[in-house]
Amino acid sequence: MASIEEPQQFGIVRALDFSRCLVPQLPPLAMLEIINQRTAVPFRTADGSTIRELLAHRNSSICQQSLAEARLAPGQSTTPHHHKITEEIYFILNGTAEMTLNSDTQPVGPGDAIAIPPNARHTIKNTGLEELVFLCTCAPGYEPTDTFLENHFSQINSTELS
């Protein structure tokens, strides 16, 4: 029976971005890590959304995935983009939007979970009157170096963080 090997691209990302996760380690002692959304510092991602990274290799013992809260103002959309390695899941908490994955566009709202496989061009547009709030999980964890913008599509609305 053939052995199961980890895909090479994961090792490449780890070597470039979070090498401490490459070293085989014993399971960590039970250490409770809690990061509250209210204390997470917001930043703007390459796709134009405002993100609060909740758990990732940059701020916790998590090495193979990340969890973030994303927000878009009414009428705002992310720049269409894809990730060569990362797969994502969006989970809508508040607001309504149009989600586009490759050539398929569908309405989404609270309670909807959206699967975004690697290499799938995607964008989300807030179509409602209130802020769109959603969770975004990435495996492996989010890295801006794995975000490739689709320049031939419309760009996001420019807003500044306060």
C-alpha positions in Angstrom: 0.0 0.0 0.0 1.3 3.4 -1.0 2.1 5.9 1.8 0.2 9.1 2.0 2.5 12.1 1.7 1.8 15.8 2.4 1.5 17.8 -0.8 4.7 19.6 -1.6 3.2 23.0 -1.9 2.3 23.1 1.8 6.0 22.5 2.7 7.0 25.4 0.4 4.6 27.8 2.1 5.7 26.8 5.5 9.4 27.1 4.6 8.8 30.6 3.3 6.4 32.0 5.8 6.3 30.1 9.0 9.2 27.7 9.3 8.7 27.0 13.0 5.8 24.8 11.9 8.1 22.6 9.8 9.9 21.2 12.8 8.3 18.0 14.2 7.3 18.7 17.7 5.5 16.9 20.5 1.9 18.0 21.0 2.0 21.3 23.0 1.0 21.2 26.6 -2.6 22.2 27.2 -2.3 26.0 26.7 -5.6 27.9 26.2 -5.2 30.6 23.7 -8.1 33.1 23.4 -8.1 36.2 21.2 -11.2 38.4 21.3 -12.4 40.0 18.1 -12.6 43.4 19.8 -8.9 43.4 20.6 -7.7 42.1 17.2 -6.1 44.9 15.1 -7.8 45.4 11.7 -5.8 45.6 8.5 -6.5 45.8 4.8 -5.8 42.6 2.8 -4.6 42.6 -0.8 -8.2 41.9 -2.0 -9.5 45.0 -0.3 -11.4 43.6 2.7 -10.9 44.8 6.3 -9.7 41.8 8.3 -9.2 41.0 12.0 -7.0 38.0 12.2 -8.2 36.0 15.1 -6.0 32.9 15.1 -3.0 32.2 12.8 0.7 31.3 13.0 1.4 35.0 13.6 -0.4 35.3 16.9 -0.9 31.7 18.2 0.3 28.1 18.2 -1.9 27.4 15.1 0.3 26.4 12.1 -1.9 24.9 9.5 -4.9 27.2 9.2 -6.2 30.6 10.1 -9.4 32.2 11.2 -10.3 35.8 10.5 -13.3 38.1 10.6 -13.8 40.1 7.4 -15.9 43.2 6.8 -17.1 45.1 3.7 -19.1 48.3 3.7 -22.3 48.5 1.7 -21.6 48.5 -2.0 -18.0 47.5 -1.5 -16.5 44.3 -3.0 -13.2 42.5 -2.8 -10.9 42.6 -5.8 -11.4 39.4 -7.7 -8.5 37.1 -6.8 -7.4 33.5 -6.4 -5.0 31.6 -4.1 -2.7 29.0 -5.7 -2.3 26.9 -2.5 -4.9 28.1 0.0 -8.5 26.8 0.2 -11.0 29.1 2.1 -14.3 28.9 3.7 -16.4 32.0 4.1 -19.2 31.9 6.7 -21.7 34.9 6.6 -22.6 36.3 10.0 -24.3 39.6 9.0 -25.5 41.3 5.8 -26.3 40.2 2.3 -23.9 39.8 -0.6 -23.3 38.3 -4.0 -20.6 35.7 -4.1 -18.8 34.9 -7.4 -16.7 31.8 -7.8 -15.2 31.6 -11.3 -18.3 32.3 -13.5 -21.0 31.4 -11.0 -22.6 34.2 -9.0 -25.2 33.6 -6.2 -26.8 35.6 -3.4 -25.6 34.8 0.1 -26.6 35.8 3.6 -26.4 34.9 7.3 -25.8 31.3 8.0 -24.3 30.5 4.5 -21.0 28.7 4.3 -19.1 29.1 1.0 -16.4 26.7 -0.2 -13.5 28.3 -2.1 -11.0 25.7 -3.5 -7.4 26.6 -4.5 -7.1 28.4 -7.9 -10.8 29.4 -7.9 -11.2 33.1 -8.9 -13.5 34.7 -6.4 -15.0 37.9 -5.1 -17.7 38.9 -2.7 -19.8 42.1 -3.0 -21.9 43.6 -0.2 -25.3 44.1 -1.8 -27.1 45.2 1.4 -27.5 48.4 3.3 -25.5 47.3 6.3 -22.0 46.1 6.8 -21.2 42.6 5.6 -19.5 40.6 8.3 -18.1 37.1 7.6 -15.6 34.6 9.0 -12.9 33.4 6.7 -10.9 30.2 7.4 -7.8 29.4 5.3 -5.8 26.2 5.1 -2.9 26.6 5.1 -3.1 29.8 7.0 -3.6 33.1 5.1 -0.5 34.6 3.5 -0.6 37.7 1.3 2.0 36.0 -0.9 -0.6 33.4 -2.0 -3.2 36.1 -3.1 -3.1 36.8 -6.8 -5.3 39.8 -7.9 -7.3 39.5 -11.1 -6.3 42.9 -12.6 -8.6 42.8 -15.6 -11.7 43.0 -13.4 -13.1 46.0 -11.6 -11.3 47.3 -8.6 -12.6 47.8 -5.1 -14.0 51.0 -3.7 -11.1 52.8 -1.9 -11.8 53.4 1.8 -9.4 54.1 4.6 -9.2 52.4 8.0 -9.9 54.6 10.9 
